Amino acid sequence: MLLCCGSRTLDLTEPLVMGVLNVTPDSFFDGGRYDQVESAVQHGLAMAEAGAAFIDVGGESTRPGAQPVSDEDELRRVIPVIEELAARISVPISIDTSKPRVMQKAVAAGATLINDIYALRAPGALETAAALPAAICLMHMQGEPRTMQAAPQYLDVVSEVRCFLEQRIGACSKAGIAPDRLLLDPGIGFGKRPEHNLALLARVADLKVHGRPVLIGVSRKSMFQALLSRSVDQRLAGGLAVATASVLAGASVIRTHDVSETLDAIKIARVLMSAGFHL
Ligand code: 8Y4
């Protein structure tokens, strides 16, 4: 399975890790200040060093209840970090945004993957992404971040997510985006209750619509509060268990805050598969 990522083609035959680099004020960042740019860049470099295959730079919090930010604020946070990382490492940089102007400037600054939780549904996003030399992660979300966890509802969550991904692949195709640029994502925690998240994780193989690779992001998410009663800094083991299970079930990319630990878990999943493990 190949992913066209700007001028590069990535081989997704072996599962890869995407490291999360938040440059949002609710983590530690308010943008632009040299020391903050430098500490974000250092964190990105450390994740690349640890073996991340992508560094996902995000300037808008997508946690439930988070406040939206302006184009200008988001650009001020992400662009200096992307420019500096792109100058210093060859690891593909991903831009976590739904805003067309941020997509454009981030790709100009060196990003080669657009990670959009709205799956290019914002006005102008589809056309903008089509014209840029970058791969795209299409994620499913029911509702919007501010309210999505109020009352998630599905008749059949797996069919509905599959159907959504199918529709977005179709919209991409109509806009001139080749399928080899697409990565798919069920959006764990985005308008989903724990039982919806579990149903999707149990069916990762069914989410590979048109054979495209699937990304799974569970790192530190609130499903571990519900399942294990663990606070954010106590969710590593739960995340590794889900990463391992997802890879065994056919996931191609794991998005995580914990790169080296997740790579170890993936390595175990892979050697188990080589030893004959199958679901
Ligand atoms: C603590 C820390 C509690 C982080 C919650 C969180 C995904 C994603 C996010 C995902 C893709 C998050 C931007 C949510 N999750 N993009 N983004 N897939 N493609 N919450 O699952 O990490 S942010």
Boltz pocket constraint, residues with backbone or C-beta under 6 A from the ligand:
constraints:
  - pocket:
      binder: B
      contacts: [[A, 58], [A, 62], [A, 63], [A, 96], [A, 115], [A, 116], [A, 117], [A, 137], [A, 139], [A, 185], [A, 187], [A, 188], [A, 215], [A, 216], [A, 217], [A, 218], [A, 219], [A, 220], [A, 221], [A, 222], [A, 232], [A, 255]]
      max_distance: 6.0
